[in-house]
Amino acid sequence: MEKYENIIIGFGKGGKTLAKTLAAKGQTVLVIEKSQRMYGGTCINIGCIPSKSLILNGEKKLTFNEAVEHKEQLTGMLRNKNYHMIADEPTGKVLDGTAKFISDHVLEVTLPDQSTIQVEGEKIFINTGALPVILPIPGLQNSRYLLDSTSAMDLSELPETLVIIGAGYIGLEFAAMFASYGSKVIVLDANPSFIPREDDDIAEMIYRDLTAVGIEFHLGVAVDQIQDKTNMAEVTYTENGTVKKIAANNVLAATGRKPNTADLGLENTTIQVNERGAVVVDDLLKTTAEDVWAIGDVKGGLQFTYISLDDYRIILDQLTDEGTRRVSDRSVVPYSVFITPPLSNVGLTEKAAQKANINYKLFKFMTAGVPKAQVMEDAKGVFKVLVDPDTEQILGASIYAEESHEVINLIALAIKAKLPYTMLRDHIYSHPTMSEALNDVLK
């Protein structure tokens, strides 16, 4: 049995970065990955990078086939780079195979030829990510026209008509992206409210803008069944008591993701999972087994690649430094939804502040007043910033505007540093930029 100082199960962002760092320090590191197409993890292969590449090239009006070719070249380059990032280290090794725990520190790995080997790690890091959730709708699971957030990235032909089940953030990104290439997109969701987490005024703007490009929404509906026909899927749903049917080339299930733990053999260990199947960790990302950690989506919570990267920092701090970093320190986390224009948030929305009876001063500014938005010929949207009237510190921001995903990081930094909003208001920005809007937004 081969023994390693460190074994990392899965090639995701936090795990691969930890592997590279530890191997560069001369420690033995084994990364086990079951699919060669997943070298580098979800983000670069089936998540952030390919989806944003398709979204961007849709905005550029490339054909779908051209955009897919660009996406494949990009992910292939990154996949190769990530493999060699580990494999080229003298003490690093990448093993193709599927890992299963035999005990807390011993793994059985099923290799591509179905043979098995066992490996032992002094320290083990579970980094297996998450899988799409497929709702138990009759006929959906076995439909040959079914797509999920993973298989949608492998499409080579543009669906003429696409039904998306789920109007959450993932569903909206896919809806906007496929619509930009010319697909007829129909979105079905059980919730009668559109993106209810967001402020109502912003939700109304986004709904209006997405329907303006041809996306069709049916909210508060029940999807009853999926039936495969000769060349199409027939989707049956109930809306306001009326049974309706839609024929579609594909049905995309965008109904969330769940931690990928089912086949890890955790029942053979002292590692605990919660009711959702997520690995239970403490404030240092330690599992209930000694010298075993969990990184990224597999532990539940926010499913962002930058959270996985911060997990790496927390763990590395324990292994090489003072171990003072904690999950509980992670109080300021921005997020973006890459529709056109993108929606970005950090901290409190106005709706959340009202619900919590938090006193705030609201700064609101329409994107049409930003010169750079006019230059980019997309002046849709709004800036909203909430400020504590007593401390003058920023409580949160919601930005629906071009390049909001860049501006939100500036605001997040100000919140983290507890700067008064006047620092952003009075700052000298380059011109023309979207960030300079803060001079006007915060007046």
Salt bridges, closest charged atoms under 4 A:
GLU2 OE1 - LYS93 NZ 3.64
GLU72 OE2 - LYS71 NZ 2.69
ASP88 OD1 - HIS84 ND1 3.13
GLU89 OE2 - LYS20 NZ 2.71
GLU120 OE1 - LYS3 NZ 3.89
ASP154 OD1 - ARG37 NH2 3.18
GLU173 OE1 - LYS52 NZ 3.35
ASP199 OD2 - LYS384 NZ 2.91
ASP200 OD1 - LYS351 NZ 3.08
ASP201 OD2 - LYS364 NZ 2.76
ASP201 OD2 - LYS384 NZ 3.12
ASP209 OD1 - ARG208 NE 3.50
GLU216 OE1 - LYS184 NZ 3.22
GLU216 OE2 - HIS218 NE2 2.61
ASP228 OD2 - ARG144 NH1 3.60
GLU234 OE1 - LYS245 NZ 3.91
GLU239 OE1 - HIS218 ND1 3.06
GLU239 OE1 - LYS244 NZ 2.85
ASP310 OD1 - ARG313 NH1 2.98
ASP310 OD1 - ARG325 NH2 3.10
ASP310 OD2 - ARG330 NH1 3.11
ASP311 OD2 - LYS299 NZ 2.62
ASP311 OD1 - ARG330 NH1 2.85
GLU350 OE1 - LYS384 NZ 2.78
ASP378 OD1 - LYS380 NZ 2.78
GLU403 OE2 - LYS372 NZ 3.67
ASP426 OD1 - ARG425 NE 2.79
GLU436 OE2 - HIS431 ND1 2.65
ASP440 OD1 - LYS443 NZ 3.15
